[in-house]
Amino acid sequence: MRLDKFLKVSRLIKRRTVANDACDASHVSVNGRPAKASYDVKVGDIIEISFGERTTRLRVLDVRDFTAKADAASMYEFIS
């Protein structure tokens, strides 16, 4: 699954176009490297999202095309 779609389906970023723009602006990195929106997300990847002063690190636990809002948080786990 594409990175921008994963960010939208997992509800980390509200819209896919915003996720795509964040990737283009190098606000998203996967496994320590800046990632494009077309990056193929795999289970076990470490994703870092930075907006302003705030940085969020998470590990991908599951990749699904569709998920309910209540189940979206089970697709990843936060890393401190």
PDB file of N, CA, C and O in Angstrom:
ATOM      1  N   MET A   1       0.830  -1.164   0.000  1.00  0.00           N
ATOM      2  CA  MET A   1       0.000   0.000   0.000  1.00  0.00           C
ATOM      3  C   MET A   1       0.887   1.244   0.000  1.00  0.00           C
ATOM      4  O   MET A   1       1.925   1.283   0.660  1.00  0.00           O
ATOM      5  N   ARG A   2       0.467   2.239  -0.738  1.00  0.00           N
ATOM      6  CA  ARG A   2       1.211   3.497  -0.794  1.00  0.00           C
ATOM      7  C   ARG A   2       1.223   4.183   0.562  1.00  0.00           C
ATOM      8  O   ARG A   2       0.291   4.041   1.353  1.00  0.00           O
ATOM      9  N   LEU A   3       2.285   4.924   0.818  1.00  0.00           N
ATOM     10  CA  LEU A   3       2.443   5.606   2.100  1.00  0.00           C
ATOM     11  C   LEU A   3       1.324   6.615   2.341  1.00  0.00           C
ATOM     12  O   LEU A   3       0.765   6.660   3.437  1.00  0.00           O
ATOM     13  N   ASP A   4       0.989   7.421   1.342  1.00  0.00           N
ATOM     14  CA  ASP A   4      -0.059   8.426   1.545  1.00  0.00           C
ATOM     15  C   ASP A   4      -1.408   7.777   1.840  1.00  0.00           C
ATOM     16  O   ASP A   4      -2.184   8.299   2.639  1.00  0.00           O
ATOM     17  N   LYS A   5      -1.688   6.655   1.207  1.00  0.00           N
ATOM     18  CA  LYS A   5      -2.946   5.951   1.478  1.00  0.00           C
ATOM     19  C   LYS A   5      -2.929   5.329   2.873  1.00  0.00           C
ATOM     20  O   LYS A   5      -3.949   5.341   3.562  1.00  0.00           O
ATOM     21  N   PHE A   6      -1.786   4.785   3.302  1.00  0.00           N
ATOM     22  CA  PHE A   6      -1.685   4.224   4.655  1.00  0.00           C
ATOM     23  C   PHE A   6      -1.951   5.296   5.707  1.00  0.00           C
ATOM     24  O   PHE A   6      -2.679   5.055   6.671  1.00  0.00           O
ATOM     25  N   LEU A   7      -1.367   6.473   5.528  1.00  0.00           N
ATOM     26  CA  LEU A   7      -1.560   7.550   6.494  1.00  0.00           C
ATOM     27  C   LEU A   7      -3.017   7.973   6.581  1.00  0.00           C
ATOM     28  O   LEU A   7      -3.492   8.348   7.653  1.00  0.00           O
ATOM     29  N   LYS A   8      -3.732   7.916   5.459  1.00  0.00           N
ATOM     30  CA  LYS A   8      -5.148   8.267   5.451  1.00  0.00           C
ATOM     31  C   LYS A   8      -5.995   7.151   6.055  1.00  0.00           C
ATOM     32  O   LYS A   8      -6.853   7.422   6.895  1.00  0.00           O
ATOM     33  N   VAL A   9      -5.774   5.901   5.643  1.00  0.00           N
ATOM     34  CA  VAL A   9      -6.577   4.768   6.127  1.00  0.00           C
ATOM     35  C   VAL A   9      -6.388   4.576   7.625  1.00  0.00           C
ATOM     36  O   VAL A   9      -7.343   4.260   8.334  1.00  0.00           O
ATOM     37  N   SER A  10      -5.165   4.764   8.114  1.00  0.00           N
ATOM     38  CA  SER A  10      -4.903   4.609   9.542  1.00  0.00           C
ATOM     39  C   SER A  10      -5.330   5.840  10.334  1.00  0.00           C
ATOM     40  O   SER A  10      -5.229   5.854  11.561  1.00  0.00           O
ATOM     41  N   ARG A  11      -5.799   6.857   9.650  1.00  0.00           N
ATOM     42  CA  ARG A  11      -6.302   8.098  10.239  1.00  0.00           C
ATOM     43  C   ARG A  11      -5.237   8.885  11.007  1.00  0.00           C
ATOM     44  O   ARG A  11      -5.546   9.594  11.965  1.00  0.00           O
ATOM     45  N   LEU A  12      -3.993   8.753  10.577  1.00  0.00           N
ATOM     46  CA  LEU A  12      -2.926   9.579  11.142  1.00  0.00           C
ATOM     47  C   LEU A  12      -2.971  10.976  10.533  1.00  0.00           C
ATOM     48  O   LEU A  12      -2.674  11.965  11.203  1.00  0.00           O
ATOM     49  N   ILE A  13      -3.347  11.048   9.251  1.00  0.00           N
ATOM     50  CA  ILE A  13      -3.552  12.317   8.552  1.00  0.00           C
ATOM     51  C   ILE A  13      -4.935  12.247   7.925  1.00  0.00           C
ATOM     52  O   ILE A  13      -5.304  11.226   7.344  1.00  0.00           O
ATOM     53  N   LYS A  14      -5.694  13.317   8.038  1.00  0.00           N
ATOM     54  CA  LYS A  14      -7.109  13.284   7.693  1.00  0.00           C
ATOM     55  C   LYS A  14      -7.392  13.065   6.209  1.00  0.00           C
ATOM     56  O   LYS A  14      -8.311  12.325   5.859  1.00  0.00           O
ATOM     57  N   ARG A  15      -6.616  13.698   5.341  1.00  0.00           N
ATOM     58  CA  ARG A  15      -6.876  13.590   3.904  1.00  0.00           C
ATOM     59  C   ARG A  15      -5.640  13.084   3.172  1.00  0.00           C
ATOM     60  O   ARG A  15      -4.505  13.358   3.564  1.00  0.00           O
ATOM     61  N   ARG A  16      -5.891  12.337   2.094  1.00  0.00           N
ATOM     62  CA  ARG A  16      -4.788  11.766   1.328  1.00  0.00           C
ATOM     63  C   ARG A  16      -3.967  12.853   0.642  1.00  0.00           C
ATOM     64  O   ARG A  16      -2.750  12.718   0.524  1.00  0.00           O
ATOM     65  N   THR A  17      -4.606  13.921   0.193  1.00  0.00           N
ATOM     66  CA  THR A  17      -3.858  15.003  -0.456  1.00  0.00           C
ATOM     67  C   THR A  17      -2.930  15.692   0.540  1.00  0.00           C
ATOM     68  O   THR A  17      -1.830  16.107   0.177  1.00  0.00           O
ATOM     69  N   VAL A  18      -3.366  15.816   1.792  1.00  0.00           N
ATOM     70  CA  VAL A  18      -2.515  16.405   2.831  1.00  0.00           C
ATOM     71  C   VAL A  18      -1.340  15.471   3.110  1.00  0.00           C
ATOM     72  O   VAL A  18      -0.212  15.926   3.297  1.00  0.00           O
ATOM     73  N   ALA A  19      -1.605  14.169   3.138  1.00  0.00           N
ATOM     74  CA  ALA A  19      -0.534  13.188   3.342  1.00  0.00           C
ATOM     75  C   ALA A  19       0.463  13.251   2.187  1.00  0.00           C
ATOM     76  O   ALA A  19       1.672  13.173   2.405  1.00  0.00           O
ATOM     77  N   ASN A  20      -0.035  13.391   0.972  1.00  0.00           N
ATOM     78  CA  ASN A  20       0.829  13.491  -0.207  1.00  0.00           C
ATOM     79  C   ASN A  20       1.700  14.747  -0.127  1.00  0.00           C
ATOM     80  O   ASN A  20       2.896  14.695  -0.412  1.00  0.00           O
ATOM     81  N   ASP A  21       1.102  15.871   0.260  1.00  0.00           N
ATOM     82  CA  ASP A  21       1.856  17.124   0.404  1.00  0.00           C
ATOM     83  C   ASP A  21       2.912  17.018   1.501  1.00  0.00           C
ATOM     84  O   ASP A  21       4.015  17.542   1.352  1.00  0.00           O
ATOM     85  N   ALA A  22       2.582  16.343   2.602  1.00  0.00           N
ATOM     86  CA  ALA A  22       3.545  16.169   3.703  1.00  0.00           C
ATOM     87  C   ALA A  22       4.739  15.343   3.231  1.00  0.00           C
ATOM     88  O   ALA A  22       5.876  15.636   3.601  1.00  0.00           O
ATOM     89  N   CYS A  23       4.496  14.322   2.423  1.00  0.00           N
ATOM     90  CA  CYS A  23       5.590  13.508   1.893  1.00  0.00           C
ATOM     91  C   CYS A  23       6.457  14.328   0.936  1.00  0.00           C
ATOM     92  O   CYS A  23       7.684  14.229   0.967  1.00  0.00           O
ATOM     93  N   ASP A  24       5.822  15.132   0.090  1.00  0.00           N
ATOM     94  CA  ASP A  24       6.567  15.964  -0.860  1.00  0.00           C
ATOM     95  C   ASP A  24       7.434  16.998  -0.144  1.00  0.00           C
ATOM     96  O   ASP A  24       8.497  17.369  -0.643  1.00  0.00           O
ATOM     97  N   ALA A  25       6.987  17.464   1.022  1.00  0.00           N
ATOM     98  CA  ALA A  25       7.722  18.477   1.778  1.00  0.00           C
ATOM     99  C   ALA A  25       8.734  17.858   2.746  1.00  0.00           C
ATOM    100  O   ALA A  25       9.305  18.568   3.574  1.00  0.00           O
ATOM    101  N   SER A  26       8.962  16.550   2.652  1.00  0.00           N
ATOM    102  CA  SER A  26       9.916  15.814   3.486  1.00  0.00           C
ATOM    103  C   SER A  26       9.568  15.855   4.973  1.00  0.00           C
ATOM    104  O   SER A  26      10.461  15.859   5.820  1.00  0.00           O
ATOM    105  N   HIS A  27       8.280  15.884   5.291  1.00  0.00           N
ATOM    106  CA  HIS A  27       7.843  15.823   6.687  1.00  0.00           C
ATOM    107  C   HIS A  27       7.651  14.384   7.143  1.00  0.00           C
ATOM    108  O   HIS A  27       7.442  14.134   8.330  1.00  0.00           O
ATOM    109  N   VAL A  28       7.719  13.436   6.213  1.00  0.00           N
ATOM    110  CA  VAL A  28       7.503  12.024   6.533  1.00  0.00           C
ATOM    111  C   VAL A  28       8.748  11.242   6.137  1.00  0.00           C
ATOM    112  O   VAL A  28       9.254  11.382   5.024  1.00  0.00           O
ATOM    113  N   SER A  29       9.237  10.417   7.062  1.00  0.00           N
ATOM    114  CA  SER A  29      10.366   9.546   6.748  1.00  0.00           C
ATOM    115  C   SER A  29      10.029   8.120   7.187  1.00  0.00           C
ATOM    116  O   SER A  29       9.290   7.904   8.147  1.00  0.00           O
ATOM    117  N   VAL A  30      10.585   7.167   6.466  1.00  0.00           N
ATOM    118  CA  VAL A  30      10.371   5.759   6.770  1.00  0.00           C
ATOM    119  C   VAL A  30      11.733   5.115   6.975  1.00  0.00           C
ATOM    120  O   VAL A  30      12.609   5.207   6.115  1.00  0.00           O
ATOM    121  N   ASN A  31      11.905   4.468   8.110  1.00  0.00           N
ATOM    122  CA  ASN A  31      13.160   3.810   8.471  1.00  0.00           C
ATOM    123  C   ASN A  31      14.347   4.768   8.391  1.00  0.00           C
ATOM    124  O   ASN A  31      15.437   4.385   7.966  1.00  0.00           O
ATOM    125  N   GLY A  32      14.125   6.023   8.804  1.00  0.00           N
ATOM    126  CA  GLY A  32      15.202   7.007   8.858  1.00  0.00           C
ATOM    127  C   GLY A  32      15.518   7.712   7.559  1.00  0.00           C
ATOM    128  O   GLY A  32      16.460   8.503   7.508  1.00  0.00           O
ATOM    129  N   ARG A  33      14.756   7.449   6.500  1.00  0.00           N
ATOM    130  CA  ARG A  33      15.007   8.099   5.215  1.00  0.00           C
ATOM    131  C   ARG A  33      13.747   8.832   4.756  1.00  0.00           C
ATOM    132  O   ARG A  33      12.641   8.320   4.924  1.00  0.00           O
ATOM    133  N   PRO A  34      13.901  10.017   4.181  1.00  0.00           N
ATOM    134  CA  PRO A  34      12.721  10.715   3.647  1.00  0.00           C
ATOM    135  C   PRO A  34      12.022   9.831   2.611  1.00  0.00           C
ATOM    136  O   PRO A  34      12.669   9.210   1.768  1.00  0.00           O
ATOM    137  N   ALA A  35      10.697   9.788   2.691  1.00  0.00           N
ATOM    138  CA  ALA A  35       9.943   8.885   1.823  1.00  0.00           C
ATOM    139  C   ALA A  35       8.981   9.659   0.935  1.00  0.00           C
ATOM    140  O   ALA A  35       8.407  10.671   1.337  1.00  0.00           O
ATOM    141  N   LYS A  36       8.823   9.159  -0.278  1.00  0.00           N
ATOM    142  CA  LYS A  36       7.845   9.717  -1.197  1.00  0.00           C
ATOM    143  C   LYS A  36       6.483   9.088  -0.907  1.00  0.00           C
ATOM    144  O   LYS A  36       6.387   8.059  -0.239  1.00  0.00           O
ATOM    145  N   ALA A  37       5.438   9.726  -1.423  1.00  0.00           N
ATOM    146  CA  ALA A  37       4.074   9.234  -1.202  1.00  0.00           C
ATOM    147  C   ALA A  37       3.866   7.862  -1.823  1.00  0.00           C
ATOM    148  O   ALA A  37       2.980   7.123  -1.394  1.00  0.00           O
ATOM    149  N   SER A  38       4.662   7.507  -2.819  1.00  0.00           N
ATOM    150  CA  SER A  38       4.499   6.228  -3.513  1.00  0.00           C
ATOM    151  C   SER A  38       5.245   5.078  -2.836  1.00  0.00           C
ATOM    152  O   SER A  38       5.217   3.952  -3.332  1.00  0.00           O
ATOM    153  N   TYR A  39       5.917   5.347  -1.702  1.00  0.00           N
ATOM    154  CA  TYR A  39       6.646   4.298  -0.989  1.00  0.00           C
ATOM    155  C   TYR A  39       5.687   3.180  -0.602  1.00  0.00           C
ATOM    156  O   TYR A  39       4.570   3.448  -0.159  1.00  0.00           O
ATOM    157  N   ASP A  40       6.111   1.926  -0.764  1.00  0.00           N
ATOM    158  CA  ASP A  40       5.290   0.762  -0.438  1.00  0.00           C
ATOM    159  C   ASP A  40       5.473   0.396   1.039  1.00  0.00           C
ATOM    160  O   ASP A  40       6.521  -0.118   1.430  1.00  0.00           O
ATOM    161  N   VAL A  41       4.455   0.663   1.852  1.00  0.00           N
ATOM    162  CA  VAL A  41       4.520   0.416   3.292  1.00  0.00           C
ATOM    163  C   VAL A  41       4.438  -1.075   3.572  1.00  0.00           C
ATOM    164  O   VAL A  41       3.618  -1.788   2.994  1.00  0.00           O
ATOM    165  N   LYS A  42       5.319  -1.541   4.484  1.00  0.00           N
ATOM    166  CA  LYS A  42       5.346  -2.947   4.882  1.00  0.00           C
ATOM    167  C   LYS A  42       5.238  -3.039   6.396  1.00  0.00           C
ATOM    168  O   LYS A  42       5.559  -2.086   7.105  1.00  0.00           O
ATOM    169  N   VAL A  43       4.789  -4.180   6.889  1.00  0.00           N
ATOM    170  CA  VAL A  43       4.708  -4.413   8.328  1.00  0.00           C
ATOM    171  C   VAL A  43       6.120  -4.340   8.912  1.00  0.00           C
ATOM    172  O   VAL A  43       7.054  -4.930   8.368  1.00  0.00           O
ATOM    173  N   GLY A  44       6.267  -3.619  10.013  1.00  0.00           N
ATOM    174  CA  GLY A  44       7.564  -3.470  10.662  1.00  0.00           C
ATOM    175  C   GLY A  44       8.271  -2.165  10.332  1.00  0.00           C
ATOM    176  O   GLY A  44       9.264  -1.830  10.979  1.00  0.00           O
ATOM    177  N   ASP A  45       7.788  -1.419   9.343  1.00  0.00           N
ATOM    178  CA  ASP A  45       8.395  -0.132   8.999  1.00  0.00           C
ATOM    179  C   ASP A  45       8.215   0.857  10.155  1.00  0.00           C
ATOM    180  O   ASP A  45       7.200   0.835  10.851  1.00  0.00           O
ATOM    181  N   ILE A  46       9.214   1.723  10.348  1.00  0.00           N
ATOM    182  CA  ILE A  46       9.154   2.790  11.343  1.00  0.00           C
ATOM    183  C   ILE A  46       8.900   4.091  10.585  1.00  0.00           C
ATOM    184  O   ILE A  46       9.712   4.500   9.754  1.00  0.00           O
ATOM    185  N   ILE A  47       7.777   4.735  10.871  1.00  0.00           N
ATOM    186  CA  ILE A  47       7.389   5.971  10.190  1.00  0.00           C
ATOM    187  C   ILE A  47       7.522   7.122  11.170  1.00  0.00           C
ATOM    188  O   ILE A  47       7.073   7.030  12.312  1.00  0.00           O
ATOM    189  N   GLU A  48       8.147   8.216  10.716  1.00  0.00           N
ATOM    190  CA  GLU A  48       8.255   9.444  11.505  1.00  0.00           C
ATOM    191  C   GLU A  48       7.540  10.558  10.762  1.00  0.00           C
ATOM    192  O   GLU A  48       7.807  10.806   9.586  1.00  0.00           O
ATOM    193  N   ILE A  49       6.626  11.229  11.460  1.00  0.00           N
ATOM    194  CA  ILE A  49       5.888  12.349  10.889  1.00  0.00           C
ATOM    195  C   ILE A  49       6.218  13.574  11.713  1.00  0.00           C
ATOM    196  O   ILE A  49       6.038  13.571  12.930  1.00  0.00           O
ATOM    197  N   SER A  50       6.702  14.630  11.058  1.00  0.00           N
ATOM    198  CA  SER A  50       7.041  15.849  11.801  1.00  0.00           C
ATOM    199  C   SER A  50       6.311  17.048  11.212  1.00  0.00           C
ATOM    200  O   SER A  50       6.398  17.337  10.019  1.00  0.00           O
ATOM    201  N   PHE A  51       5.595  17.731  12.086  1.00  0.00           N
ATOM    202  CA  PHE A  51       4.920  18.980  11.744  1.00  0.00           C
ATOM    203  C   PHE A  51       5.315  19.995  12.787  1.00  0.00           C
ATOM    204  O   PHE A  51       4.946  19.862  13.954  1.00  0.00           O
ATOM    205  N   GLY A  52       6.061  21.011  12.384  1.00  0.00           N
ATOM    206  CA  GLY A  52       6.522  22.028  13.321  1.00  0.00           C
ATOM    207  C   GLY A  52       7.465  21.437  14.345  1.00  0.00           C
ATOM    208  O   GLY A  52       8.450  20.793  13.984  1.00  0.00           O
ATOM    209  N   GLU A  53       7.180  21.645  15.606  1.00  0.00           N
ATOM    210  CA  GLU A  53       8.016  21.139  16.697  1.00  0.00           C
ATOM    211  C   GLU A  53       7.670  19.707  17.080  1.00  0.00           C
ATOM    212  O   GLU A  53       8.429  19.062  17.804  1.00  0.00           O
ATOM    213  N   ARG A  54       6.542  19.203  16.610  1.00  0.00           N
ATOM    214  CA  ARG A  54       6.041  17.891  17.023  1.00  0.00           C
ATOM    215  C   ARG A  54       6.479  16.797  16.057  1.00  0.00           C
ATOM    216  O   ARG A  54       6.318  16.927  14.843  1.00  0.00           O
ATOM    217  N   THR A  55       7.034  15.717  16.607  1.00  0.00           N
ATOM    218  CA  THR A  55       7.436  14.563  15.800  1.00  0.00           C
ATOM    219  C   THR A  55       6.777  13.313  16.378  1.00  0.00           C
ATOM    220  O   THR A  55       6.820  13.078  17.586  1.00  0.00           O
ATOM    221  N   THR A  56       6.174  12.523  15.512  1.00  0.00           N
ATOM    222  CA  THR A  56       5.500  11.294  15.905  1.00  0.00           C
ATOM    223  C   THR A  56       6.208  10.115  15.264  1.00  0.00           C
ATOM    224  O   THR A  56       6.384  10.081  14.046  1.00  0.00           O
ATOM    225  N   ARG A  57       6.620   9.139  16.084  1.00  0.00           N
ATOM    226  CA  ARG A  57       7.239   7.906  15.575  1.00  0.00           C
ATOM    227  C   ARG A  57       6.293   6.751  15.834  1.00  0.00           C
ATOM    228  O   ARG A  57       5.714   6.640  16.915  1.00  0.00           O
ATOM    229  N   LEU A  58       6.138   5.887  14.833  1.00  0.00           N
ATOM    230  CA  LEU A  58       5.268   4.739  14.993  1.00  0.00           C
ATOM    231  C   LEU A  58       5.778   3.566  14.185  1.00  0.00           C
ATOM    232  O   LEU A  58       6.504   3.733  13.205  1.00  0.00           O
ATOM    233  N   ARG A  59       5.385   2.368  14.614  1.00  0.00           N
ATOM    234  CA  ARG A  59       5.743   1.122  13.928  1.00  0.00           C
ATOM    235  C   ARG A  59       4.481   0.565  13.287  1.00  0.00           C
ATOM    236  O   ARG A  59       3.432   0.508  13.928  1.00  0.00           O
ATOM    237  N   VAL A  60       4.577   0.155  12.029  1.00  0.00           N
ATOM    238  CA  VAL A  60       3.444  -0.412  11.297  1.00  0.00           C
ATOM    239  C   VAL A  60       3.233  -1.853  11.762  1.00  0.00           C
ATOM    240  O   VAL A  60       4.147  -2.676  11.704  1.00  0.00           O
ATOM    241  N   LEU A  61       2.016  -2.146  12.224  1.00  0.00           N
ATOM    242  CA  LEU A  61       1.681  -3.490  12.687  1.00  0.00           C
ATOM    243  C   LEU A  61       0.838  -4.254  11.673  1.00  0.00           C
ATOM    244  O   LEU A  61       0.892  -5.483  11.619  1.00  0.00           O
ATOM    245  N   ASP A  62       0.056  -3.528  10.868  1.00  0.00           N
ATOM    246  CA  ASP A  62      -0.852  -4.168   9.924  1.00  0.00           C
ATOM    247  C   ASP A  62      -1.095  -3.218   8.760  1.00  0.00           C
ATOM    248  O   ASP A  62      -1.098  -2.000   8.934  1.00  0.00           O
ATOM    249  N   VAL A  63      -1.297  -3.777   7.579  1.00  0.00           N
ATOM    250  CA  VAL A  63      -1.590  -2.981   6.392  1.00  0.00           C
ATOM    251  C   VAL A  63      -2.911  -3.491   5.818  1.00  0.00           C
ATOM    252  O   VAL A  63      -2.999  -4.624   5.345  1.00  0.00           O
ATOM    253  N   ARG A  64      -3.941  -2.635   5.868  1.00  0.00           N
ATOM    254  CA  ARG A  64      -5.268  -2.979   5.348  1.00  0.00           C
ATOM    255  C   ARG A  64      -5.745  -1.876   4.418  1.00  0.00           C
ATOM    256  O   ARG A  64      -5.447  -0.701   4.637  1.00  0.00           O
ATOM    257  N   ASP A  65      -6.492  -2.254   3.373  1.00  0.00           N
ATOM    258  CA  ASP A  65      -7.014  -1.263   2.441  1.00  0.00           C
ATOM    259  C   ASP A  65      -8.139  -0.434   3.045  1.00  0.00           C
ATOM    260  O   ASP A  65      -8.262   0.757   2.756  1.00  0.00           O
ATOM    261  N   PHE A  66      -8.953  -1.056   3.876  1.00  0.00           N
ATOM    262  CA  PHE A  66     -10.065  -0.363   4.519  1.00  0.00           C
ATOM    263  C   PHE A  66     -10.122  -0.795   5.979  1.00  0.00           C
ATOM    264  O   PHE A  66      -9.785  -1.929   6.318  1.00  0.00           O
ATOM    265  N   THR A  67     -10.546   0.114   6.828  1.00  0.00           N
ATOM    266  CA  THR A  67     -10.705  -0.221   8.239  1.00  0.00           C
ATOM    267  C   THR A  67     -11.732   0.713   8.868  1.00  0.00           C
ATOM    268  O   THR A  67     -11.916   1.845   8.423  1.00  0.00           O
ATOM    269  N   ALA A  68     -12.386   0.226   9.896  1.00  0.00           N
ATOM    270  CA  ALA A  68     -13.329   1.053  10.637  1.00  0.00           C
ATOM    271  C   ALA A  68     -12.556   2.041  11.508  1.00  0.00           C
ATOM    272  O   ALA A  68     -11.393   1.817  11.845  1.00  0.00           O
ATOM    273  N   LYS A  69     -13.211   3.120  11.859  1.00  0.00           N
ATOM    274  CA  LYS A  69     -12.556   4.141  12.666  1.00  0.00           C
ATOM    275  C   LYS A  69     -12.061   3.572  13.997  1.00  0.00           C
ATOM    276  O   LYS A  69     -10.986   3.940  14.470  1.00  0.00           O
ATOM    277  N   ALA A  70     -12.837   2.685  14.593  1.00  0.00           N
ATOM    278  CA  ALA A  70     -12.461   2.099  15.880  1.00  0.00           C
ATOM    279  C   ALA A  70     -11.251   1.184  15.769  1.00  0.00           C
ATOM    280  O   ALA A  70     -10.514   1.021  16.742  1.00  0.00           O
ATOM    281  N   ASP A  71     -11.030   0.582  14.604  1.00  0.00           N
ATOM    282  CA  ASP A  71      -9.930  -0.358  14.408  1.00  0.00           C
ATOM    283  C   ASP A  71      -8.678   0.284  13.806  1.00  0.00           C
ATOM    284  O   ASP A  71      -7.656  -0.387  13.661  1.00  0.00           O
ATOM    285  N   ALA A  72      -8.741   1.556  13.458  1.00  0.00           N
ATOM    286  CA  ALA A  72      -7.626   2.213  12.775  1.00  0.00           C
ATOM    287  C   ALA A  72      -6.361   2.237  13.633  1.00  0.00           C
ATOM    288  O   ALA A  72      -5.258   2.096  13.106  1.00  0.00           O
ATOM    289  N   ALA A  73      -6.506   2.412  14.933  1.00  0.00           N
ATOM    290  CA  ALA A  73      -5.340   2.502  15.827  1.00  0.00           C
ATOM    291  C   ALA A  73      -4.614   1.167  15.961  1.00  0.00           C
ATOM    292  O   ALA A  73      -3.473   1.140  16.420  1.00  0.00           O
ATOM    293  N   SER A  74      -5.243   0.064  15.573  1.00  0.00           N
ATOM    294  CA  SER A  74      -4.587  -1.242  15.667  1.00  0.00           C
ATOM    295  C   SER A  74      -3.620  -1.485  14.511  1.00  0.00           C
ATOM    296  O   SER A  74      -2.943  -2.513  14.479  1.00  0.00           O
ATOM    297  N   MET A  75      -3.550  -0.552  13.565  1.00  0.00           N
ATOM    298  CA  MET A  75      -2.649  -0.701  12.419  1.00  0.00           C
ATOM    299  C   MET A  75      -1.223  -0.268  12.750  1.00  0.00           C
ATOM    300  O   MET A  75      -0.301  -0.549  11.985  1.00  0.00           O
ATOM    301  N   TYR A  76      -1.031   0.416  13.887  1.00  0.00           N
ATOM    302  CA  TYR A  76       0.285   0.939  14.249  1.00  0.00           C
ATOM    303  C   TYR A  76       0.416   1.003  15.763  1.00  0.00           C
ATOM    304  O   TYR A  76      -0.572   0.902  16.491  1.00  0.00           O
ATOM    305  N   GLU A  77       1.654   1.172  16.229  1.00  0.00           N
ATOM    306  CA  GLU A  77       1.908   1.437  17.646  1.00  0.00           C
ATOM    307  C   GLU A  77       2.884   2.588  17.747  1.00  0.00           C
ATOM    308  O   GLU A  77       3.834   2.681  16.970  1.00  0.00           O
ATOM    309  N   PHE A  78       2.645   3.467  18.714  1.00  0.00           N
ATOM    310  CA  PHE A  78       3.522   4.609  18.916  1.00  0.00           C
ATOM    311  C   PHE A  78       4.820   4.162  19.591  1.00  0.00           C
ATOM    312  O   PHE A  78       4.820   3.276  20.446  1.00  0.00           O
ATOM    313  N   ILE A  79       5.917   4.789  19.191  1.00  0.00           N
ATOM    314  CA  ILE A  79       7.237   4.536  19.764  1.00  0.00           C
ATOM    315  C   ILE A  79       7.694   5.837  20.407  1.00  0.00           C
ATOM    316  O   ILE A  79       7.596   6.905  19.802  1.00  0.00           O
ATOM    317  N   SER A  80       8.190   5.745  21.627  1.00  0.00           N
ATOM    318  CA  SER A  80       8.634   6.973  22.313  1.00  0.00           C
ATOM    319  C   SER A  80       9.998   7.391  21.865  1.00  0.00           C
ATOM    320  O   SER A  80      10.520   8.400  22.340  1.00  0.00           O
TER     321      SER A  80
END
